[in-house]
Amino acid sequence: MPPTGGAHGYCACVQDWTLTPDEIVALPLDELALRILADVKANNEWNWRNWMLSAVQSSAYSRHPQALRALSEAWGWLRANGLVAWDPSQDSAQAIFVTRRGDEVLDRGLGYLKAVQRLDVDLHPVLEAKARPHFLRGDFETAVFVAMKEVEVRVRALSGAPDSLLGTKLMQHAFAPRGPLADPDADPGEVVAEMDLFKGAIGLFKNPSSHRPVDYADATAAAEIVLLADLLLRLLDRRNGDKATSP
């Protein structure tokens, strides 16, 4: 909960809450919200209005309306992003609990939330079913591998290549000039560029995971790779004239 007094007027009730009014106003909204979320979790706070009232009545913030508004904005941000929700086990409309996503963000940081939001688009149906669940569980390596594997599977199916043809060799076979998936109406340079695009994506993001563990500590990078796979699958759908599989 927010401070209620102390030698400096903002002595924390929890160890990490030492924010002055000026610091509260200066903090980015998402960082301030995460500080509140950590405080709520640490103190088992269940009523957001009581939390705010303690701030309003404290000597630290009672004369700093901008800081109080910033705290209120941060609570709104927590609700809007699904990090806290109404607690149905309580009678009060102000009762809240930290959601599963809130716990994930406390554990993984704001980068995880931003990556999840980056991926919050209409993915290609096959990625929606197979890659997104792994990503939301924080298994970024599997999400990336599955996404790029689906590109490889789709290329093989459309090109009629044998199962023995894998990875970059499959991409070169399928998209090489006069290959089964090469665009006969495209400029020769564009044909080669498309081949290199698919070869590069598979070679860099799919093949390594096939042979060794790959640590995708950067959730944003993992999200971008899944989105790249989404683009490649949509290019394949367009090449095949297959509109039914794309939303």
DADA-V546431 format. One record per backbone hydrogen bond with DSSP energy under -0.5 kcal/mol. CO is the residue of the C=O (numbers start at 1). NH is the residue of the N-H. E is the energy in kcal/mol with one decimal. If there is no record, write none. Layout:
co:CO nh:NH e:E
co:CO nh:NH e:E
This chain:
co:1 nh:13 e:-0.6
co:5 nh:11 e:-1.5
co:6 nh:9 e:-1.0
co:11 nh:5 e:-0.5
co:14 nh:17 e:-1.2
co:16 nh:18 e:-1.4
co:20 nh:24 e:-2.3
co:21 nh:25 e:-2.1
co:22 nh:26 e:-1.9
co:23 nh:27 e:-1.8
co:28 nh:32 e:-2.5
co:29 nh:33 e:-2.5
co:30 nh:34 e:-1.9
co:31 nh:35 e:-1.8
co:32 nh:36 e:-2.1
co:33 nh:37 e:-2.6
co:34 nh:38 e:-2.4
co:35 nh:39 e:-1.9
co:36 nh:40 e:-2.8
co:37 nh:41 e:-2.4
co:38 nh:42 e:-2.5
co:39 nh:43 e:-1.9
co:40 nh:44 e:-0.5
co:40 nh:45 e:-2.1
co:41 nh:44 e:-0.8
co:46 nh:96 e:-2.9
co:47 nh:51 e:-1.8
co:48 nh:52 e:-2.2
co:49 nh:53 e:-2.9
co:50 nh:54 e:-2.2
co:51 nh:55 e:-1.2
co:52 nh:56 e:-2.6
co:53 nh:57 e:-2.3
co:54 nh:58 e:-0.5
co:55 nh:58 e:-0.7
co:58 nh:62 e:-1.9
co:61 nh:64 e:-2.4
co:64 nh:67 e:-0.6
co:64 nh:68 e:-1.9
co:65 nh:69 e:-2.6
co:66 nh:70 e:-2.1
co:67 nh:71 e:-2.2
co:68 nh:72 e:-2.3
co:69 nh:73 e:-2.8
co:70 nh:74 e:-2.1
co:71 nh:75 e:-1.9
co:72 nh:76 e:-2.1
co:73 nh:77 e:-2.3
co:74 nh:78 e:-2.2
co:75 nh:79 e:-2.0
co:76 nh:80 e:-2.6
co:77 nh:81 e:-1.9
co:78 nh:83 e:-2.5
co:78 nh:84 e:-1.0
co:79 nh:82 e:-1.5
co:83 nh:99 e:-1.9
co:85 nh:97 e:-1.8
co:86 nh:88 e:-0.8
co:87 nh:90 e:-1.7
co:92 nh:95 e:-1.2
co:94 nh:48 e:-1.8
co:95 nh:87 e:-1.7
co:97 nh:85 e:-1.8
co:97 nh:99 e:-0.5
co:99 nh:103 e:-2.4
co:100 nh:104 e:-2.1
co:101 nh:105 e:-2.5
co:102 nh:106 e:-2.3
co:103 nh:107 e:-2.0
co:104 nh:108 e:-3.2
co:105 nh:109 e:-2.7
co:109 nh:112 e:-0.9
co:109 nh:113 e:-1.0
co:110 nh:114 e:-2.6
co:111 nh:115 e:-2.0
co:112 nh:116 e:-2.4
co:113 nh:117 e:-2.4
co:114 nh:118 e:-2.0
co:115 nh:119 e:-1.6
co:117 nh:120 e:-1.2
co:119 nh:121 e:-2.3
co:121 nh:123 e:-1.5
co:124 nh:127 e:-1.1
co:124 nh:128 e:-2.5
co:125 nh:129 e:-1.9
co:126 nh:130 e:-1.8
co:127 nh:131 e:-1.8
co:127 nh:132 e:-2.4
co:131 nh:135 e:-2.0
co:132 nh:136 e:-2.7
co:133 nh:137 e:-1.3
co:134 nh:139 e:-2.4
co:135 nh:138 e:-1.8
co:138 nh:140 e:-1.5
co:139 nh:143 e:-2.0
co:140 nh:144 e:-2.6
co:141 nh:145 e:-2.5
co:142 nh:146 e:-3.1
co:143 nh:147 e:-2.1
co:144 nh:148 e:-2.4
co:145 nh:149 e:-2.5
co:146 nh:150 e:-2.0
co:147 nh:151 e:-1.1
co:148 nh:152 e:-2.1
co:149 nh:153 e:-2.8
co:150 nh:154 e:-2.2
co:151 nh:155 e:-2.5
co:152 nh:156 e:-2.4
co:153 nh:157 e:-2.2
co:154 nh:158 e:-2.4
co:155 nh:159 e:-2.2
co:156 nh:160 e:-1.5
co:156 nh:161 e:-0.9
co:162 nh:165 e:-1.6
co:164 nh:166 e:-0.7
co:166 nh:169 e:-1.0
co:166 nh:170 e:-1.3
co:167 nh:171 e:-1.7
co:168 nh:172 e:-2.4
co:169 nh:173 e:-2.2
co:170 nh:174 e:-2.5
co:171 nh:175 e:-2.5
co:172 nh:176 e:-1.5
co:174 nh:181 e:-2.9
co:174 nh:182 e:-0.5
co:176 nh:179 e:-3.3
co:179 nh:182 e:-1.0
co:182 nh:184 e:-0.7
co:183 nh:186 e:-1.3
co:187 nh:190 e:-0.7
co:187 nh:191 e:-2.0
co:188 nh:192 e:-1.9
co:189 nh:193 e:-2.1
co:190 nh:194 e:-2.5
co:191 nh:195 e:-2.0
co:192 nh:196 e:-2.6
co:193 nh:197 e:-2.3
co:194 nh:198 e:-2.2
co:195 nh:199 e:-2.7
co:196 nh:200 e:-2.9
co:197 nh:201 e:-2.2
co:198 nh:202 e:-2.3
co:199 nh:203 e:-2.9
co:200 nh:204 e:-2.4
co:201 nh:205 e:-2.2
co:201 nh:206 e:-0.6
co:202 nh:206 e:-1.5
co:202 nh:207 e:-2.8
co:206 nh:210 e:-0.9
co:207 nh:210 e:-1.0
co:207 nh:211 e:-0.7
co:208 nh:211 e:-1.2
co:208 nh:212 e:-2.0
co:214 nh:216 e:-0.9
co:215 nh:217 e:-1.2
co:217 nh:219 e:-1.0
co:218 nh:222 e:-1.9
co:219 nh:223 e:-2.2
co:220 nh:224 e:-2.2
co:221 nh:225 e:-1.9
co:222 nh:226 e:-2.0
co:223 nh:227 e:-2.2
co:224 nh:228 e:-1.9
co:225 nh:229 e:-2.3
co:226 nh:230 e:-2.0
co:227 nh:231 e:-2.1
co:228 nh:232 e:-2.4
co:229 nh:233 e:-2.4
co:230 nh:234 e:-1.9
co:231 nh:235 e:-2.3
co:232 nh:236 e:-2.0
co:233 nh:237 e:-2.3
co:234 nh:238 e:-2.4
co:235 nh:239 e:-2.3
co:236 nh:240 e:-2.1
co:237 nh:241 e:-0.8
co:237 nh:242 e:-2.6
co:238 nh:241 e:-0.5
co:241 nh:243 e:-1.2
co:243 nh:246 e:-1.1
co:245 nh:125 e:-0.8
